[in-house]
Amino acid sequence: MSANNPFARLPEVPSFEVSTVTGGAAWLDGKDGSPHLAWRGAPAGTRSYAVTVYDPDAPTGSGFWHWAVADIPATVTELPEGAGDDTGSGLPEGAVQLPNDAGVARFLGAAPPAGHGPHRYFVVVHALDVESLGVPAGATPAFLGFTMAPRTLGRAVLVATAETPGPERIEVSRLVPAPADAVFAVLADPKGHVDIDASGMLMDAEGDPVRRAGDRFRVHMDREALGDVPLGKYEVEVVITTCRPGEEIAWTVEGRVRPHARHLYGYRLEPAGDGTRVTSYYDWSEVSAEWKERLDFPVVSETALKATLGILERTVRRRAAAA
């Protein structure tokens, strides 16, 4: 989320109060019903209002206008919830509803792209010194802003935020030209985990090949390979959560810091052609908010998972040649 202020280079004007008695929850969840707005304390000399809703954090280079209404009479100090529908049914007589950045003359709810982080939505009531700005019905919100800048006596600003979480699971696949049992033998072997690691964190491992859920082995780590947190060299225990020989293996990691993050790694194996379709997955959907604040997830990227599958194929082939 950027920290730019959309009013930074506009003339400074007094502020007044705007509120929403309904809290605006529906429109922040993507519903296209405009929030209830009520305002008071506009400067003396106000002859009309305009209302705009703007997201400066949209990934467009110019933000995104969700709503723009001009020529609201000065006697009006409230708009009901849902006023900005297709017909402007809740707007007062004489008000002009302009096309938003989706090209439709109505209110458009918040819908930030998944995984883009929190977006700010500036809900603004502009107090103006003219009864009508004279903007045509097809004008853009940007044109409205340009037209009303020198006519603005005051602004009432309410800033809301919304965020659409990104996916919390990565899956990548590769056809490995080897039987599933041969692939699984590498994945069940603690040394095999070190052999196929593409992150550079796994230095060595201790323990017997795993056979069932609940089995554990120890891995020596060096977090300097990622450089994300100052943990240096340390040890973790790999705890097997799923173990179906030749089909699937998954695990979580327990380290010295508690509570444990509990993100899951795993592989699914399926016969395919002359080999095995291997799907590597990484799931952090059950990681606590505390850990999500400490680390940037995913800790291991999709690129690293893909690289690990390539190294897995090479490792399986080398083990078969050495047998």
Backbone torsions as a table, in degrees:
resi	resn	phi	psi	omega
1	MET	NA	126.3	178.6
2	SER	-77.4	165.4	-178.8
3	ALA	-109.7	15.4	-176.7
4	ASN	-67.0	143.7	178.3
5	ASN	-103.1	114.7	-176.4
6	PRO	-64.3	-13.2	179.8
7	PHE	-104.7	8.1	-171.5
8	ALA	-58.6	-35.8	-175.7
9	ARG	-108.4	14.2	175.1
10	LEU	-94.8	158.9	178.8
11	PRO	-56.8	137.8	177.4
12	GLU	-71.2	135.1	-179.9
13	VAL	-137.9	160.4	178.1
14	PRO	-63.4	157.3	176.6
15	SER	-104.3	156.7	170.0
16	PHE	-139.6	-174.2	-166.1
17	GLU	-102.8	135.0	171.1
18	VAL	-133.4	143.6	-180.0
19	SER	-144.1	164.7	175.1
20	THR	-130.4	116.8	-175.1
21	VAL	-74.3	-19.7	-179.3
22	THR	-91.5	-4.9	177.0
23	GLY	82.1	-15.6	176.3
24	GLY	72.4	16.5	-173.7
25	ALA	-63.3	-40.4	-175.1
26	ALA	-64.7	-47.0	-177.3
27	TRP	-70.2	-26.0	176.3
28	LEU	-75.7	-13.7	174.4
29	ASP	-97.0	13.3	175.4
30	GLY	96.2	-2.0	179.0
31	LYS	-74.0	143.4	-174.4
32	ASP	-92.6	37.8	174.4
33	GLY	-108.2	120.9	-177.7
34	SER	-64.1	147.3	-178.8
35	PRO	-74.2	154.8	170.5
36	HIS	-65.3	133.5	178.7
37	LEU	-130.0	138.3	174.2
38	ALA	-138.7	139.2	-177.4
39	TRP	-138.7	158.7	179.9
40	ARG	-156.4	162.0	176.6
41	GLY	82.9	21.7	178.7
42	ALA	-63.8	151.2	-177.7
43	PRO	-62.6	153.1	174.4
44	ALA	-60.3	143.9	-179.8
45	GLY	93.8	-1.3	178.5
46	THR	-66.5	128.1	-178.1
47	ARG	-117.4	-11.3	173.8
48	SER	-166.6	171.0	177.3
49	TYR	-128.8	156.3	165.6
50	ALA	-126.7	150.1	177.9
51	VAL	-125.7	130.9	177.9
52	THR	-133.0	151.1	171.8
53	VAL	-128.6	121.2	-170.6
54	TYR	-136.0	136.4	176.0
55	ASP	-109.9	104.1	-179.9
56	PRO	-77.9	-8.5	-174.7
57	ASP	-98.4	1.3	178.3
58	ALA	-62.4	143.5	-176.5
59	PRO	-81.0	62.3	-177.5
60	THR	-121.1	-16.8	-172.0
61	GLY	89.1	-15.1	-179.9
62	SER	-136.3	13.5	-178.5
63	GLY	73.0	-166.1	-180.0
64	PHE	-147.7	125.2	177.1
65	TRP	-89.2	123.5	-179.6
66	HIS	-95.9	-24.3	-176.4
67	TRP	-162.4	144.0	175.0
68	ALA	-152.1	122.2	179.6
69	VAL	-130.4	130.3	179.6
70	ALA	-118.0	166.7	172.8
71	ASP	60.9	40.3	171.8
72	ILE	-80.7	124.5	-175.6
73	PRO	-58.3	150.3	-177.7
74	ALA	-65.5	-18.2	179.3
75	THR	-78.4	-11.4	-177.8
76	VAL	-94.1	129.2	177.5
77	THR	-130.6	21.1	-179.0
78	GLU	-159.3	140.5	171.9
79	LEU	-123.4	132.4	-178.2
80	PRO	-73.1	160.4	175.7
81	GLU	-60.2	135.9	180.0
82	GLY	81.3	10.7	-178.0
83	ALA	-61.1	-30.8	-174.1
84	GLY	-92.9	47.6	177.0
85	ASP	-80.8	-170.4	-174.8
86	ASP	-59.8	-29.7	-178.6
87	THR	-104.2	-1.7	-176.0
88	GLY	63.3	39.6	-171.8
89	SER	-62.2	-25.8	-179.0
90	GLY	-99.7	7.1	-180.0
91	LEU	-89.1	149.7	-179.7
92	PRO	-71.8	159.5	178.6
93	GLU	-59.6	134.8	179.7
94	GLY	96.4	-17.9	179.9
95	ALA	-71.2	144.8	-178.6
96	VAL	-116.8	120.7	178.6
97	GLN	-97.5	119.4	-174.1
98	LEU	-94.8	157.7	176.0
99	PRO	-62.4	135.4	175.4
100	ASN	-82.3	-169.8	-177.1
101	ASP	-76.2	-3.0	170.4
102	ALA	-93.8	-1.0	176.1
103	GLY	85.2	12.5	179.7
104	VAL	-118.6	140.1	-177.9
105	ALA	-85.3	79.0	178.9
106	ARG	-168.1	176.5	175.2
107	PHE	-82.1	138.6	177.7
108	LEU	-120.9	126.3	-176.3
109	GLY	-69.9	165.7	-179.5
110	ALA	-69.1	136.0	177.9
111	ALA	-154.2	65.6	-179.6
112	PRO	-63.3	147.1	-179.9
113	PRO	-59.2	143.0	-179.8
114	ALA	-58.7	130.2	176.7
115	GLY	80.9	3.0	-177.6
116	HIS	-85.4	-4.0	-179.6
117	GLY	90.7	179.0	-178.4
118	PRO	-69.7	141.3	175.0
119	HIS	-113.9	144.6	175.3
120	ARG	-96.5	140.1	178.2
121	TYR	-121.0	111.0	-179.1
122	PHE	-87.3	107.1	175.3
123	VAL	-95.9	114.7	-169.2
124	VAL	-128.9	131.7	169.0
125	VAL	-104.2	121.5	-178.6
126	HIS	-102.6	123.0	175.3
127	ALA	-90.0	125.4	-171.9
128	LEU	-119.8	156.8	-175.4
129	ASP	-96.7	12.4	176.9
130	VAL	-130.0	152.4	178.5
131	GLU	-71.6	-32.2	179.7
132	SER	-143.9	135.0	176.8
133	LEU	-81.8	-16.5	178.5
134	GLY	73.8	19.7	179.5
135	VAL	-76.9	138.8	179.3
136	PRO	-68.7	157.1	-175.4
137	ALA	-62.2	-24.4	-179.3
138	GLY	-95.2	7.8	-178.1
139	ALA	-68.0	154.8	178.1
140	THR	-82.8	157.9	174.2
141	PRO	-59.0	-33.4	177.7
142	ALA	-63.6	-40.1	177.3
143	PHE	-65.6	-39.3	175.7
144	LEU	-58.7	-47.3	180.0
145	GLY	-59.5	-42.7	179.1
146	PHE	-63.1	-40.0	-176.9
147	THR	-70.4	-39.2	-173.9
148	MET	-88.5	-10.7	-177.8
149	ALA	-53.0	-48.1	-179.6
150	PRO	-78.8	-7.3	-178.4
151	ARG	-103.5	4.1	-173.1
152	THR	-85.6	125.8	176.9
153	LEU	-95.2	-27.6	-178.1
154	GLY	-168.7	162.8	178.5
155	ARG	-134.2	137.1	169.9
156	ALA	-109.8	120.6	-171.0
157	VAL	-121.7	129.0	172.7
158	LEU	-122.3	124.8	-179.1
159	VAL	-110.5	119.1	175.9
160	ALA	-111.2	159.8	178.6
161	THR	-127.7	150.6	176.2
162	ALA	-148.2	152.9	-179.5
163	GLU	-148.7	139.4	174.0
164	THR	-107.0	112.2	-177.7
165	PRO	-59.3	144.8	175.5
166	GLY	-82.2	173.8	178.1
167	PRO	-62.4	142.9	-178.5
168	GLU	-113.2	29.1	178.3
169	ARG	-151.8	136.0	175.7
170	ILE	-117.4	137.1	173.2
171	GLU	-133.4	133.0	175.2
172	VAL	-135.2	149.6	-175.8
173	SER	-131.4	157.2	177.4
174	ARG	-156.6	141.2	174.5
175	LEU	-84.6	118.7	178.4
176	VAL	-104.3	120.9	-176.5
177	PRO	-76.2	67.3	-179.2
178	ALA	-158.6	155.0	177.9
179	PRO	-66.6	154.9	-176.5
180	ALA	-59.7	-36.5	-178.9
181	ASP	-62.5	-37.1	180.0
182	ALA	-68.4	-39.4	178.0
183	VAL	-67.0	-44.8	-177.5
184	PHE	-63.2	-33.3	-179.6
185	ALA	-61.1	-35.7	177.1
186	VAL	-69.8	-43.2	-176.1
187	LEU	-70.9	-25.8	179.3
188	ALA	-86.6	-9.1	-176.6
189	ASP	-95.0	122.7	177.4
190	PRO	-53.3	-40.1	178.3
191	LYS	-66.9	-29.9	177.7
192	GLY	-63.3	-35.7	177.7
193	HIS	-62.2	-38.8	177.8
194	VAL	-68.7	-41.5	-177.3
195	ASP	-61.0	-35.7	-173.5
196	ILE	-98.9	-2.0	-177.7
197	ASP	-61.9	128.4	177.9
198	ALA	-103.8	-6.7	-177.7
199	SER	-82.3	-23.8	-176.0
200	GLY	86.5	2.5	-177.0
201	MET	-83.7	-32.3	-172.6
202	LEU	-84.3	115.5	-176.7
203	MET	-94.4	-39.2	-178.3
204	ASP	-165.6	168.3	-180.0
205	ALA	-145.5	152.1	178.8
206	GLU	-130.6	136.7	175.9
207	GLY	137.6	167.9	179.5
208	ASP	-88.0	157.0	173.9
209	PRO	-53.9	140.2	-175.9
210	VAL	-81.2	151.2	-177.2
211	ARG	-127.8	-20.0	-174.9
212	ARG	-154.3	163.3	175.0
213	ALA	-61.3	138.1	-177.1
214	GLY	101.4	-18.5	175.5
215	ASP	-64.5	153.8	-177.5
216	ARG	-136.0	155.7	167.0
217	PHE	-150.0	162.7	-173.2
218	ARG	-104.5	138.7	179.4
219	VAL	-125.3	135.3	175.7
220	HIS	-92.5	123.1	-173.6
221	MET	-112.6	155.5	170.2
222	ASP	-135.7	99.5	-174.2
223	ARG	-71.0	-12.9	177.9
224	GLU	-62.2	-18.6	177.5
225	ALA	-62.4	-31.3	177.8
226	LEU	-96.7	-33.8	179.3
227	GLY	68.0	23.3	-177.3
228	ASP	-92.6	-35.9	177.2
229	VAL	-135.5	146.5	-173.1
230	PRO	-81.4	61.3	-179.8
231	LEU	-92.8	-22.3	179.6
232	GLY	63.5	-139.1	-178.8
233	LYS	-94.0	135.0	-178.4
234	TYR	-160.6	177.1	179.3
235	GLU	-120.2	148.0	174.6
236	VAL	-132.6	160.9	171.6
237	GLU	-106.8	129.4	173.7
238	VAL	-89.1	123.8	-177.8
239	VAL	-112.2	117.6	-178.2
240	ILE	-73.5	126.4	179.5
241	THR	-104.6	-27.7	177.4
242	THR	-137.7	133.7	178.9
243	CYS	-148.4	100.3	174.6
244	ARG	-123.8	99.0	-174.1
245	PRO	-49.9	129.6	179.8
246	GLY	79.1	-3.0	-175.9
247	GLU	-125.6	-52.8	-175.9
248	GLU	-159.0	143.6	172.5
249	ILE	-141.0	138.8	178.5
250	ALA	-146.4	156.9	-177.0
251	TRP	-156.0	163.2	169.4
252	THR	-122.9	173.6	-174.5
253	VAL	-123.1	131.7	175.1
254	GLU	-115.6	125.5	-178.8
255	GLY	-119.3	-162.5	-175.8
256	ARG	-81.0	-17.4	-178.9
257	VAL	-92.8	127.9	178.5
258	ARG	-117.7	149.3	-0.9
259	PRO	-71.1	156.9	-179.4
260	HIS	-71.7	149.9	-176.7
261	ALA	-68.5	-34.4	177.0
262	ARG	64.6	32.3	169.6
263	HIS	-80.9	152.0	-172.8
264	LEU	-112.0	140.7	172.4
265	TYR	-121.5	149.7	177.9
266	GLY	-169.0	171.5	178.0
267	TYR	-136.5	135.6	169.7
268	ARG	-110.3	140.1	-177.4
269	LEU	-121.2	130.7	178.8
270	GLU	-137.7	131.9	176.3
271	PRO	-58.0	137.5	-178.7
272	ALA	-155.4	114.6	178.1
273	GLY	58.6	-124.6	-179.4
274	ASP	-96.5	20.7	-178.3
275	GLY	-159.5	-143.7	-176.2
276	THR	-132.4	127.9	172.5
277	ARG	-80.3	114.3	-177.6
278	VAL	-105.7	122.5	177.1
279	THR	-111.5	118.8	176.8
280	SER	-96.5	132.7	179.2
281	TYR	-131.7	153.6	178.7
282	TYR	-138.0	121.4	-173.5
283	ASP	-126.7	120.9	177.9
284	TRP	-120.4	24.8	-176.7
285	SER	-67.8	-23.7	-178.2
286	GLU	-101.0	8.8	176.9
287	VAL	-68.8	137.9	-177.2
288	SER	-70.5	159.4	178.6
289	ALA	-59.8	-33.4	179.1
290	GLU	-59.2	-44.3	-179.7
291	TRP	-73.2	-33.7	179.0
292	LYS	-66.5	-24.5	175.3
293	GLU	-80.2	-27.2	-178.6
294	ARG	-79.4	-39.2	-172.3
295	LEU	-124.2	157.7	171.9
296	ASP	-93.1	120.0	178.6
297	PHE	-100.7	144.2	2.7
298	PRO	-75.1	142.0	176.1
299	VAL	-67.8	-40.8	176.2
300	VAL	-106.5	125.4	-173.0
301	SER	-78.4	165.8	175.1
302	GLU	-60.4	-37.8	178.1
303	THR	-60.8	-42.0	179.4
304	ALA	-66.0	-37.5	177.5
305	LEU	-63.7	-42.3	178.1
306	LYS	-62.7	-41.9	179.2
307	ALA	-62.9	-38.5	179.5
308	THR	-61.9	-37.4	178.4
309	LEU	-64.7	-37.9	176.1
310	GLY	-64.0	-42.3	178.9
311	ILE	-67.7	-34.6	177.0
312	LEU	-60.0	-47.3	178.9
313	GLU	-58.2	-44.9	179.7
314	ARG	-62.7	-41.6	-178.8
315	THR	-65.8	-43.0	178.0
316	VAL	-60.5	-43.7	-178.9
317	ARG	-63.6	-43.5	179.8
318	ARG	-66.0	-38.6	179.0
319	ARG	-66.5	-38.3	178.6
320	ALA	-65.0	-37.6	-179.8
321	ALA	-70.4	-29.5	-177.8
322	ALA	-85.1	-13.3	-176.2
323	ALA	-70.3	NA	NA
